[in-house]
């Protein structure tokens, strides 16, 4: 099975869905933050390994404790995956912290700051009112 085949894509989607359900509803570890999402899953073509990209909305401490909790519950998660999915092999799961959402939010905030700074930039008259530079050129 090739990495980008339809079968592999379908397996990735099924594993992601089941993994989300297991993390959300079946794991009772207090280290796992309630705002944990499975962003993507990449199952190797031989079905022996799996990378699960996990996003946690919270502090850095909660992100690290969530990853530790998921690593300690990997055996339970694999058993549940084997029970719920009919796969030849149940893959070993490697949990990877995905910070793409935080990166996007931070970039959006920076862009908004630049736009706000650009709009506030301009000439001010003596009484403190902002004037458009095109208006001041027409008066001269």
N, CA, C and O atoms as a GROMACS GRO file, in nm:
protein
  560
    1UNK      N    1   0.085  -0.118   0.000
    1UNK     CA    2   0.000   0.000   0.000
    1UNK      C    3   0.090   0.124   0.000
    1UNK      O    4   0.181   0.135   0.082
    2UNK      N    5   0.064   0.214  -0.090
    2UNK     CA    6   0.140   0.338  -0.098
    2UNK      C    7   0.092   0.438   0.006
    2UNK      O    8  -0.020   0.429   0.057
    3UNK      N    9   0.179   0.533   0.037
    3UNK     CA   10   0.148   0.630   0.142
    3UNK      C   11   0.030   0.719   0.106
    3UNK      O   12  -0.049   0.755   0.194
    4UNK      N   13   0.015   0.756  -0.021
    4UNK     CA   14  -0.092   0.847  -0.061
    4UNK      C   15  -0.208   0.776  -0.129
    4UNK      O   16  -0.286   0.839  -0.201
    5UNK      N   17  -0.221   0.648  -0.108
    5UNK     CA   18  -0.329   0.575  -0.173
    5UNK      C   19  -0.463   0.606  -0.106
    5UNK      O   20  -0.469   0.659   0.004
    6UNK      N   21  -0.569   0.572  -0.176
    6UNK     CA   22  -0.704   0.596  -0.123
    6UNK      C   23  -0.726   0.514   0.004
    6UNK      O   24  -0.786   0.561   0.099
    7UNK      N   25  -0.676   0.390   0.004
    7UNK     CA   26  -0.692   0.303   0.120
    7UNK      C   27  -0.620   0.363   0.241
    7UNK      O   28  -0.675   0.362   0.351
    8UNK      N   29  -0.499   0.413   0.223
    8UNK     CA   30  -0.425   0.472   0.333
    8UNK      C   31  -0.495   0.598   0.383
    8UNK      O   32  -0.500   0.622   0.504
    9UNK      N   33  -0.548   0.679   0.293
    9UNK     CA   34  -0.621   0.799   0.333
    9UNK      C   35  -0.745   0.763   0.416
    9UNK      O   36  -0.776   0.829   0.514
   10UNK      N   37  -0.814   0.658   0.374
   10UNK     CA   38  -0.933   0.612   0.447
   10UNK      C   39  -0.895   0.560   0.586
   10UNK      O   40  -0.965   0.586   0.683
   11UNK      N   41  -0.786   0.485   0.594
   11UNK     CA   42  -0.740   0.434   0.723
   11UNK      C   43  -0.701   0.549   0.815
   11UNK      O   44  -0.735   0.548   0.934
   12UNK      N   45  -0.631   0.649   0.761
   12UNK     CA   46  -0.595   0.766   0.842
   12UNK      C   47  -0.718   0.834   0.900
   12UNK      O   48  -0.720   0.870   1.017
   13UNK      N   49  -0.821   0.851   0.818
   13UNK     CA   50  -0.944   0.917   0.863
   13UNK      C   51  -1.015   0.834   0.970
   13UNK      O   52  -1.064   0.889   1.068
   14UNK      N   53  -1.020   0.703   0.951
   14UNK     CA   54  -1.088   0.617   1.049
   14UNK      C   55  -1.013   0.615   1.182
   14UNK      O   56  -1.074   0.623   1.289
   15UNK      N   57  -0.880   0.606   1.176
   15UNK     CA   58  -0.801   0.605   1.298
   15UNK      C   59  -0.815   0.740   1.370
   15UNK      O   60  -0.826   0.744   1.492
   16UNK      N   61  -0.816   0.850   1.294
   16UNK     CA   62  -0.833   0.982   1.355
   16UNK      C   63  -0.967   0.993   1.425
   16UNK      O   64  -0.975   1.044   1.537
   17UNK      N   65  -1.072   0.946   1.361
   17UNK     CA   66  -1.206   0.954   1.420
   17UNK      C   67  -1.214   0.871   1.548
   17UNK      O   68  -1.264   0.919   1.650
   18UNK      N   69  -1.165   0.748   1.544
   18UNK     CA   70  -1.169   0.662   1.662
   18UNK      C   71  -1.080   0.714   1.774
   18UNK      O   72  -1.117   0.709   1.891
   19UNK      N   73  -0.963   0.766   1.736
   19UNK     CA   74  -0.873   0.820   1.836
   19UNK      C   75  -0.936   0.940   1.906
   19UNK      O   76  -0.924   0.955   2.028
   20UNK      N   77  -1.003   1.026   1.830
   20UNK     CA   78  -1.074   1.140   1.890
   20UNK      C   79  -1.182   1.094   1.987
   20UNK      O   80  -1.195   1.148   2.097
   21UNK      N   81  -1.258   0.993   1.947
   21UNK     CA   82  -1.363   0.941   2.034
   21UNK      C   83  -1.306   0.881   2.162
   21UNK      O   84  -1.361   0.901   2.270
   22UNK      N   85  -1.197   0.809   2.151
   22UNK     CA   86  -1.135   0.747   2.269
   22UNK      C   87  -1.082   0.853   2.363
   22UNK      O   88  -1.105   0.846   2.484
   23UNK      N   89  -1.011   0.952   2.310
   23UNK     CA   90  -0.954   1.057   2.395
   23UNK      C   91  -1.063   1.140   2.461
   23UNK      O   92  -1.054   1.174   2.578
   24UNK      N   93  -1.166   1.171   2.384
   24UNK     CA   94  -1.274   1.256   2.437
   24UNK      C   95  -1.360   1.184   2.540
   24UNK      O   96  -1.398   1.243   2.641
   25UNK      N   97  -1.392   1.057   2.514
   25UNK     CA   98  -1.493   0.994   2.598
   25UNK      C   99  -1.449   0.882   2.689
   25UNK      O  100  -1.521   0.851   2.784
   26UNK      N  101  -1.335   0.820   2.665
   26UNK     CA  102  -1.304   0.700   2.740
   26UNK      C  103  -1.185   0.711   2.834
   26UNK      O  104  -1.175   0.633   2.928
   27UNK      N  105  -1.097   0.805   2.811
   27UNK     CA  106  -0.979   0.817   2.897
   27UNK      C  107  -1.014   0.908   3.014
   27UNK      O  108  -1.065   1.019   2.996
   28UNK      N  109  -0.985   0.861   3.134
   28UNK     CA  110  -1.019   0.936   3.256
   28UNK      C  111  -0.896   0.996   3.324
   28UNK      O  112  -0.905   1.037   3.440
   29UNK      N  113  -0.784   1.001   3.254
   29UNK     CA  114  -0.660   1.054   3.312
   29UNK      C  115  -0.675   1.205   3.336
   29UNK      O  116  -0.706   1.278   3.242
   30UNK      N  117  -0.653   1.252   3.459
   30UNK     CA  118  -0.670   1.396   3.487
   30UNK      C  119  -0.562   1.483   3.421
   30UNK      O  120  -0.578   1.605   3.412
   31UNK      N  121  -0.453   1.422   3.375
   31UNK     CA  122  -0.348   1.501   3.309
   31UNK      C  123  -0.392   1.547   3.170
   31UNK      O  124  -0.339   1.646   3.118
   32UNK      N  125  -0.487   1.477   3.110
   32UNK     CA  126  -0.529   1.509   2.974
   32UNK      C  127  -0.628   1.624   2.979
   32UNK      O  128  -0.735   1.614   3.039
   33UNK      N  129  -0.591   1.734   2.916
   33UNK     CA  130  -0.671   1.856   2.914
   33UNK      C  131  -0.802   1.832   2.839
   33UNK      O  132  -0.801   1.762   2.737
   34UNK      N  133  -0.914   1.889   2.884
   34UNK     CA  134  -1.042   1.867   2.816
   34UNK      C  135  -1.048   1.927   2.675
   34UNK      O  136  -1.128   1.883   2.593
   35UNK      N  137  -0.966   2.026   2.647
   35UNK     CA  138  -0.966   2.088   2.514
   35UNK      C  139  -0.855   2.028   2.427
   35UNK      O  140  -0.770   2.100   2.374
   36UNK      N  141  -0.858   1.896   2.412
   36UNK     CA  142  -0.760   1.823   2.333
   36UNK      C  143  -0.825   1.775   2.206
   36UNK      O  144  -0.934   1.717   2.209
   37UNK      N  145  -0.759   1.800   2.093
   37UNK     CA  146  -0.812   1.759   1.963
   37UNK      C  147  -0.706   1.682   1.885
   37UNK      O  148  -0.587   1.709   1.896
   38UNK      N  149  -0.752   1.585   1.806
   38UNK     CA  150  -0.664   1.513   1.715
   38UNK      C  151  -0.674   1.585   1.581
   38UNK      O  152  -0.777   1.580   1.514
   39UNK      N  153  -0.566   1.652   1.543
   39UNK     CA  154  -0.567   1.733   1.422
   39UNK      C  155  -0.546   1.650   1.296
   39UNK      O  156  -0.610   1.674   1.194
   40UNK      N  157  -0.456   1.552   1.304
   40UNK     CA  158  -0.427   1.468   1.188
   40UNK      C  159  -0.365   1.338   1.236
   40UNK      O  160  -0.309   1.331   1.345
   41UNK      N  161  -0.375   1.237   1.151
   41UNK     CA  162  -0.314   1.107   1.180
   41UNK      C  163  -0.246   1.059   1.053
   41UNK      O  164  -0.303   1.067   0.944
   42UNK      N  165  -0.125   1.009   1.068
   42UNK     CA  166  -0.053   0.950   0.956
   42UNK      C  167  -0.016   0.807   0.993
   42UNK      O  168   0.073   0.785   1.076
   43UNK      N  169  -0.083   0.711   0.933
   43UNK     CA  170  -0.054   0.571   0.956
   43UNK      C  171   0.042   0.526   0.847
   43UNK      O  172   0.023   0.555   0.729
   44UNK      N  173   0.148   0.456   0.888
   44UNK     CA  174   0.245   0.406   0.792
   44UNK      C  175   0.178   0.302   0.702
   44UNK      O  176   0.084   0.235   0.744
   45UNK      N  177   0.226   0.288   0.578
   45UNK     CA  178   0.165   0.191   0.486
   45UNK      C  179   0.165   0.047   0.537
   45UNK      O  180   0.077  -0.031   0.500
   46UNK      N  181   0.261   0.011   0.621
   46UNK     CA  182   0.263  -0.126   0.675
   46UNK      C  183   0.178  -0.141   0.800
   46UNK      O  184   0.173  -0.250   0.858
   47UNK      N  185   0.109  -0.036   0.843
   47UNK     CA  186   0.018  -0.033   0.959
   47UNK      C  187   0.088  -0.063   1.091
   47UNK      O  188   0.023  -0.106   1.186
   48UNK      N  189   0.217  -0.042   1.098
   48UNK     CA  190   0.288  -0.072   1.223
   48UNK      C  191   0.305   0.051   1.312
   48UNK      O  192   0.311   0.039   1.434
   49UNK      N  193   0.314   0.168   1.251
   49UNK     CA  194   0.332   0.290   1.329
   49UNK      C  195   0.230   0.396   1.286
   49UNK      O  196   0.174   0.391   1.177
   50UNK      N  197   0.210   0.489   1.376
   50UNK     CA  198   0.112   0.595   1.352
   50UNK      C  199   0.159   0.721   1.423
   50UNK      O  200   0.200   0.716   1.539
   51UNK      N  201   0.152   0.834   1.353
   51UNK     CA  202   0.179   0.964   1.414
   51UNK      C  203   0.045   1.032   1.435
   51UNK      O  204  -0.032   1.049   1.340
   52UNK      N  205   0.018   1.071   1.558
   52UNK     CA  206  -0.106   1.143   1.589
   52UNK      C  207  -0.068   1.284   1.630
   52UNK      O  208   0.001   1.305   1.729
   53UNK      N  209  -0.114   1.382   1.552
   53UNK     CA  210  -0.085   1.522   1.580
   53UNK      C  211  -0.196   1.576   1.669
   53UNK      O  212  -0.312   1.583   1.630
   54UNK      N  213  -0.157   1.616   1.791
   54UNK     CA  214  -0.251   1.654   1.896
   54UNK      C  215  -0.241   1.804   1.921
   54UNK      O  216  -0.130   1.857   1.934
   55UNK      N  217  -0.355   1.872   1.928
   55UNK     CA  218  -0.360   2.013   1.961
   55UNK      C  219  -0.430   2.029   2.096
   55UNK      O  220  -0.535   1.971   2.121
   56UNK      N  221  -0.368   2.108   2.183
   56UNK     CA  222  -0.423   2.132   2.316
   56UNK      C  223  -0.436   2.283   2.334
   56UNK      O  224  -0.337   2.356   2.323
   57UNK      N  225  -0.557   2.329   2.361
   57UNK     CA  226  -0.578   2.472   2.388
   57UNK      C  227  -0.564   2.494   2.538
   57UNK      O  228  -0.650   2.455   2.617
   58UNK      N  229  -0.453   2.555   2.576
   58UNK     CA  230  -0.428   2.578   2.717
   58UNK      C  231  -0.285   2.625   2.736
   58UNK      O  232  -0.218   2.664   2.641
   59UNK      N  233  -0.240   2.620   2.860
   59UNK     CA  234  -0.105   2.665   2.892
   59UNK      C  235  -0.002   2.563   2.847
   59UNK      O  236  -0.037   2.450   2.810
   60UNK      N  237   0.123   2.602   2.849
   60UNK     CA  238   0.233   2.512   2.810
   60UNK      C  239   0.239   2.393   2.905
   60UNK      O  240   0.268   2.281   2.862
   61UNK      N  241   0.211   2.415   3.031
   61UNK     CA  242   0.211   2.307   3.130
   61UNK      C  243   0.102   2.204   3.098
   61UNK      O  244   0.127   2.084   3.107
   62UNK      N  245  -0.017   2.251   3.061
   62UNK     CA  246  -0.125   2.157   3.029
   62UNK      C  247  -0.096   2.080   2.901
   62UNK      O  248  -0.136   1.965   2.888
   63UNK      N  249  -0.026   2.143   2.805
   63UNK     CA  250   0.012   2.074   2.682
   63UNK      C  251   0.108   1.959   2.713
   63UNK      O  252   0.090   1.847   2.663
   64UNK      N  253   0.209   1.987   2.795
   64UNK     CA  254   0.307   1.883   2.827
   64UNK      C  255   0.244   1.771   2.910
   64UNK      O  256   0.275   1.654   2.889
   65UNK      N  257   0.157   1.805   3.004
   65UNK     CA  258   0.093   1.701   3.086
   65UNK      C  259  -0.002   1.617   3.002
   65UNK      O  260  -0.017   1.497   3.026
   66UNK      N  261  -0.068   1.678   2.902
   66UNK     CA  262  -0.157   1.603   2.814
   66UNK      C  263  -0.078   1.502   2.733
   66UNK      O  264  -0.119   1.387   2.720
   67UNK      N  265   0.036   1.542   2.677
   67UNK     CA  266   0.119   1.451   2.599
   67UNK      C  267   0.169   1.336   2.687
   67UNK      O  268   0.171   1.221   2.644
   68UNK      N  269   0.210   1.367   2.810
   68UNK     CA  270   0.255   1.262   2.902
   68UNK      C  271   0.141   1.166   2.936
   68UNK      O  272   0.161   1.045   2.940
   69UNK      N  273   0.022   1.221   2.959
   69UNK     CA  274  -0.094   1.136   2.988
   69UNK      C  275  -0.130   1.046   2.871
   69UNK      O  276  -0.165   0.930   2.890
   70UNK      N  277  -0.123   1.100   2.749
   70UNK     CA  278  -0.154   1.019   2.631
   70UNK      C  279  -0.050   0.910   2.609
   70UNK      O  280  -0.085   0.798   2.571
   71UNK      N  281   0.076   0.942   2.633
   71UNK     CA  282   0.181   0.841   2.618
   71UNK      C  283   0.163   0.729   2.719
   71UNK      O  284   0.186   0.612   2.686
   72UNK      N  285   0.123   0.762   2.842
   72UNK     CA  286   0.104   0.658   2.942
   72UNK      C  287  -0.020   0.574   2.915
   72UNK      O  288  -0.028   0.459   2.958
   73UNK      N  289  -0.118   0.630   2.842
   73UNK     CA  290  -0.241   0.557   2.810
   73UNK      C  291  -0.235   0.491   2.672
   73UNK      O  292  -0.338   0.445   2.623
   74UNK      N  293  -0.117   0.487   2.610
   74UNK     CA  294  -0.108   0.434   2.474
   74UNK      C  295  -0.154   0.289   2.465
   74UNK      O  296  -0.219   0.251   2.368
   75UNK      N  297  -0.121   0.207   2.562
   75UNK     CA  298  -0.163   0.067   2.560
   75UNK      C  299  -0.315   0.054   2.559
   75UNK      O  300  -0.371  -0.022   2.480
   76UNK      N  301  -0.380   0.128   2.645
   76UNK     CA  302  -0.527   0.127   2.649
   76UNK      C  303  -0.585   0.177   2.516
   76UNK      O  304  -0.681   0.119   2.464
   77UNK      N  305  -0.527   0.284   2.463
   77UNK     CA  306  -0.577   0.340   2.337
   77UNK      C  307  -0.561   0.240   2.224
   77UNK      O  308  -0.651   0.225   2.141
   78UNK      N  309  -0.448   0.170   2.218
   78UNK     CA  310  -0.426   0.069   2.113
   78UNK      C  311  -0.526  -0.045   2.125
   78UNK      O  312  -0.578  -0.093   2.023
   79UNK      N  313  -0.554  -0.089   2.248
   79UNK     CA  314  -0.655  -0.196   2.266
   79UNK      C  315  -0.792  -0.152   2.218
   79UNK      O  316  -0.864  -0.229   2.154
   80UNK      N  317  -0.829  -0.027   2.249
   80UNK     CA  318  -0.958   0.025   2.204
   80UNK      C  319  -0.962   0.038   2.052
   80UNK      O  320  -1.064   0.008   1.990
   81UNK      N  321  -0.851   0.084   1.991
   81UNK     CA  322  -0.846   0.091   1.845
   81UNK      C  323  -0.860  -0.047   1.782
   81UNK      O  324  -0.931  -0.063   1.683
   82UNK      N  325  -0.794  -0.147   1.841
   82UNK     CA  326  -0.803  -0.284   1.788
   82UNK      C  327  -0.946  -0.335   1.799
   82UNK      O  328  -0.993  -0.407   1.711
   83UNK      N  329  -1.014  -0.300   1.906
   83UNK     CA  330  -1.152  -0.345   1.925
   83UNK      C  331  -1.247  -0.276   1.827
   83UNK      O  332  -1.340  -0.339   1.776
   84UNK      N  333  -1.225  -0.146   1.802
   84UNK     CA  334  -1.319  -0.068   1.722
   84UNK      C  335  -1.292  -0.073   1.571
   84UNK      O  336  -1.384  -0.058   1.491
   85UNK      N  337  -1.166  -0.095   1.533
   85UNK     CA  338  -1.130  -0.098   1.392
   85UNK      C  339  -1.084  -0.239   1.354
   85UNK      O  340  -1.019  -0.307   1.432
   86UNK      N  341  -1.118  -0.279   1.235
   86UNK     CA  342  -1.077  -0.410   1.188
   86UNK      C  343  -0.951  -0.394   1.102
   86UNK      O  344  -0.959  -0.392   0.979
   87UNK      N  345  -0.836  -0.383   1.169
   87UNK     CA  346  -0.709  -0.369   1.099
   87UNK      C  347  -0.624  -0.493   1.121
   87UNK      O  348  -0.637  -0.562   1.222
   88UNK      N  349  -0.539  -0.521   1.023
   88UNK     CA  350  -0.449  -0.636   1.033
   88UNK      C  351  -0.355  -0.617   1.153
   88UNK      O  352  -0.337  -0.709   1.232
   89UNK      N  353  -0.297  -0.500   1.166
   89UNK     CA  354  -0.210  -0.466   1.280
   89UNK      C  355  -0.264  -0.340   1.345
   89UNK      O  356  -0.315  -0.250   1.277
   90UNK      N  357  -0.254  -0.335   1.476
   90UNK     CA  358  -0.287  -0.210   1.544
   90UNK      C  359  -0.158  -0.133   1.559
   90UNK      O  360  -0.064  -0.181   1.622
   91UNK      N  361  -0.151  -0.013   1.502
   91UNK     CA  362  -0.023   0.060   1.499
   91UNK      C  363   0.019   0.112   1.636
   91UNK      O  364  -0.064   0.142   1.722
   92UNK      N  365   0.152   0.122   1.653
   92UNK     CA  366   0.206   0.193   1.769
   92UNK      C  367   0.183   0.341   1.744
   92UNK      O  368   0.208   0.390   1.634
   93UNK      N  369   0.137   0.412   1.846
   93UNK     CA  370   0.100   0.553   1.828
   93UNK      C  371   0.208   0.642   1.888
   93UNK      O  372   0.250   0.623   2.002
   94UNK      N  373   0.252   0.738   1.810
   94UNK     CA  374   0.343   0.840   1.857
   94UNK      C  375   0.267   0.972   1.860
   94UNK      O  376   0.222   1.021   1.755
   95UNK      N  377   0.251   1.029   1.978
   95UNK     CA  378   0.176   1.154   1.993
   95UNK      C  379   0.271   1.272   1.974
   95UNK      O  380   0.376   1.281   2.039
   96UNK      N  381   0.233   1.362   1.884
   96UNK     CA  382   0.313   1.479   1.852
   96UNK      C  383   0.228   1.603   1.877
   96UNK      O  384   0.115   1.612   1.830
   97UNK      N  385   0.283   1.698   1.952
   97UNK     CA  386   0.211   1.822   1.983
   97UNK      C  387   0.206   1.910   1.858
   97UNK      O  388   0.311   1.944   1.802
   98UNK      N  389   0.087   1.946   1.816
   98UNK     CA  390   0.066   2.029   1.697
   98UNK      C  391   0.028   2.169   1.743
   98UNK      O  392  -0.077   2.189   1.805
   99UNK      N  393   0.113   2.266   1.712
   99UNK     CA  394   0.088   2.403   1.756
   99UNK      C  395   0.051   2.493   1.639
   99UNK      O  396   0.073   2.614   1.646
  100UNK      N  397  -0.005   2.437   1.532
  100UNK     CA  398  -0.038   2.518   1.415
  100UNK      C  399  -0.152   2.616   1.443
  100UNK      O  400  -0.154   2.725   1.387
  101UNK      N  401  -0.246   2.579   1.528
  101UNK     CA  402  -0.357   2.670   1.560
  101UNK      C  403  -0.304   2.791   1.636
  101UNK      O  404  -0.339   2.904   1.605
  102UNK      N  405  -0.218   2.766   1.736
  102UNK     CA  406  -0.162   2.876   1.812
  102UNK      C  407  -0.078   2.966   1.722
  102UNK      O  408  -0.080   3.088   1.735
  103UNK      N  409  -0.004   2.905   1.629
  103UNK     CA  410   0.077   2.982   1.536
  103UNK      C  411  -0.012   3.071   1.448
  103UNK      O  412   0.018   3.188   1.427
  104UNK      N  413  -0.123   3.015   1.398
  104UNK     CA  414  -0.216   3.092   1.315
  104UNK      C  415  -0.280   3.206   1.392
  104UNK      O  416  -0.294   3.316   1.338
  105UNK      N  417  -0.320   3.181   1.515
  105UNK     CA  418  -0.380   3.286   1.598
  105UNK      C  419  -0.278   3.397   1.624
  105UNK      O  420  -0.312   3.515   1.618
  106UNK      N  421  -0.154   3.358   1.652
  106UNK     CA  422  -0.050   3.458   1.678
  106UNK      C  423  -0.022   3.541   1.553
  106UNK      O  424  -0.008   3.662   1.562
  107UNK      N  425  -0.015   3.476   1.436
  107UNK     CA  426   0.008   3.550   1.311
  107UNK      C  427  -0.108   3.645   1.281
  107UNK      O  428  -0.085   3.757   1.237
  108UNK      N  429  -0.230   3.601   1.304
  108UNK     CA  430  -0.346   3.685   1.283
  108UNK      C  431  -0.342   3.807   1.374
  108UNK      O  432  -0.375   3.918   1.332
  109UNK      N  433  -0.303   3.786   1.498
  109UNK     CA  434  -0.292   3.897   1.593
  109UNK      C  435  -0.185   3.996   1.548
  109UNK      O  436  -0.204   4.118   1.556
  110UNK      N  437  -0.071   3.946   1.499
  110UNK     CA  438   0.035   4.034   1.452
  110UNK      C  439  -0.010   4.114   1.330
  110UNK      O  440   0.020   4.233   1.319
  111UNK      N  441  -0.082   4.051   1.238
  111UNK     CA  442  -0.133   4.121   1.120
  111UNK      C  443  -0.232   4.229   1.161
  111UNK      O  444  -0.228   4.340   1.107
  112UNK      N  445  -0.320   4.198   1.255
  112UNK     CA  446  -0.416   4.298   1.303
  112UNK      C  447  -0.344   4.417   1.368
  112UNK      O  448  -0.385   4.531   1.351
  113UNK      N  449  -0.236   4.389   1.443
  113UNK     CA  450  -0.160   4.497   1.505
  113UNK      C  451  -0.095   4.587   1.400
  113UNK      O  452  -0.094   4.709   1.415
  114UNK      N  453  -0.042   4.526   1.294
  114UNK     CA  454   0.021   4.605   1.188
  114UNK      C  455  -0.083   4.691   1.116
  114UNK      O  456  -0.058   4.808   1.087
  115UNK      N  457  -0.199   4.633   1.088
  115UNK     CA  458  -0.305   4.708   1.020
  115UNK      C  459  -0.353   4.822   1.109
  115UNK      O  460  -0.374   4.934   1.061
  116UNK      N  461  -0.371   4.796   1.238
  116UNK     CA  462  -0.416   4.901   1.330
  116UNK      C  463  -0.311   5.011   1.340
  116UNK      O  464  -0.346   5.129   1.343
  117UNK      N  465  -0.184   4.974   1.345
  117UNK     CA  466  -0.077   5.073   1.352
  117UNK      C  467  -0.072   5.155   1.223
  117UNK      O  468  -0.048   5.276   1.227
  118UNK      N  469  -0.096   5.091   1.109
  118UNK     CA  470  -0.094   5.159   0.980
  118UNK      C  471  -0.210   5.260   0.971
  118UNK      O  472  -0.192   5.369   0.917
  119UNK      N  473  -0.329   5.223   1.023
  119UNK     CA  474  -0.443   5.314   1.021
  119UNK      C  475  -0.425   5.431   1.117
  119UNK      O  476  -0.470   5.542   1.090
  120UNK      N  477  -0.360   5.406   1.229
  120UNK     CA  478  -0.340   5.515   1.324
  120UNK      C  479  -0.227   5.607   1.281
  120UNK      O  480  -0.215   5.720   1.330
  121UNK      N  481  -0.145   5.560   1.190
  121UNK     CA  482  -0.034   5.640   1.139
  121UNK      C  483  -0.089   5.747   1.045
  121UNK      O  484  -0.182   5.719   0.970
  122UNK      N  485  -0.037   5.863   1.047
  122UNK     CA  486  -0.084   5.974   0.963
  122UNK      C  487  -0.042   6.105   1.026
  122UNK      O  488   0.022   6.106   1.131
  123UNK      N  489  -0.078   6.214   0.965
  123UNK     CA  490  -0.040   6.344   1.021
  123UNK      C  491  -0.150   6.392   1.113
  123UNK      O  492  -0.268   6.363   1.093
  124UNK      N  493  -0.110   6.465   1.213
  124UNK     CA  494  -0.208   6.522   1.306
  124UNK      C  495  -0.196   6.674   1.297
  124UNK      O  496  -0.086   6.727   1.286
  125UNK      N  497  -0.309   6.742   1.304
  125UNK     CA  498  -0.308   6.889   1.300
  125UNK      C  499  -0.274   6.942   1.439
  125UNK      O  500  -0.255   6.865   1.533
  126UNK      N  501  -0.269   7.072   1.450
  126UNK     CA  502  -0.231   7.133   1.577
  126UNK      C  503  -0.332   7.102   1.688
  126UNK      O  504  -0.292   7.089   1.804
  127UNK      N  505  -0.461   7.091   1.654
  127UNK     CA  506  -0.560   7.064   1.757
  127UNK      C  507  -0.575   6.914   1.784
  127UNK      O  508  -0.666   6.874   1.856
  128UNK      N  509  -0.488   6.828   1.728
  128UNK     CA  510  -0.486   6.686   1.761
  128UNK      C  511  -0.572   6.600   1.672
  128UNK      O  512  -0.578   6.479   1.691
  129UNK      N  513  -0.641   6.660   1.573
  129UNK     CA  514  -0.725   6.579   1.486
  129UNK      C  515  -0.639   6.519   1.376
  129UNK      O  516  -0.546   6.582   1.326
  130UNK      N  517  -0.672   6.397   1.338
  130UNK     CA  518  -0.598   6.330   1.231
  130UNK      C  519  -0.648   6.381   1.097
  130UNK      O  520  -0.768   6.400   1.076
  131UNK      N  521  -0.554   6.404   1.007
  131UNK     CA  522  -0.589   6.447   0.872
  131UNK      C  523  -0.529   6.349   0.774
  131UNK      O  524  -0.424   6.290   0.799
  132UNK      N  525  -0.597   6.333   0.664
  132UNK     CA  526  -0.545   6.249   0.558
  132UNK      C  527  -0.437   6.327   0.486
  132UNK      O  528  -0.450   6.448   0.466
  133UNK      N  529  -0.330   6.260   0.446
  133UNK     CA  530  -0.219   6.330   0.381
  133UNK      C  531  -0.260   6.387   0.246
  133UNK      O  532  -0.202   6.487   0.202
  134UNK      N  533  -0.358   6.329   0.178
  134UNK     CA  534  -0.404   6.379   0.048
  134UNK      C  535  -0.472   6.514   0.066
  134UNK      O  536  -0.458   6.601  -0.021
  135UNK      N  537  -0.546   6.536   0.174
  135UNK     CA  538  -0.614   6.661   0.199
  135UNK      C  539  -0.513   6.773   0.223
  135UNK      O  540  -0.534   6.885   0.176
  136UNK      N  541  -0.405   6.746   0.295
  136UNK     CA  542  -0.307   6.849   0.326
  136UNK      C  543  -0.232   6.892   0.199
  136UNK      O  544  -0.194   7.008   0.187
  137UNK      N  545  -0.209   6.799   0.104
  137UNK     CA  546  -0.141   6.834  -0.020
  137UNK      C  547  -0.228   6.923  -0.107
  137UNK      O  548  -0.176   7.011  -0.175
  138UNK      N  549  -0.361   6.901  -0.107
  138UNK     CA  550  -0.452   6.981  -0.189
  138UNK      C  551  -0.459   7.125  -0.140
  138UNK      O  552  -0.478   7.216  -0.221
  139UNK      N  553  -0.445   7.148  -0.010
  139UNK     CA  554  -0.455   7.282   0.046
  139UNK      C  555  -0.336   7.366   0.011
  139UNK      O  556  -0.347   7.489   0.006
  140UNK      N  557  -0.219   7.303  -0.013
  140UNK     CA  558  -0.098   7.382  -0.038
  140UNK      C  559  -0.093   7.434  -0.174
  140UNK      O  560   0.003   7.501  -0.212
   0.00000   0.00000   0.00000
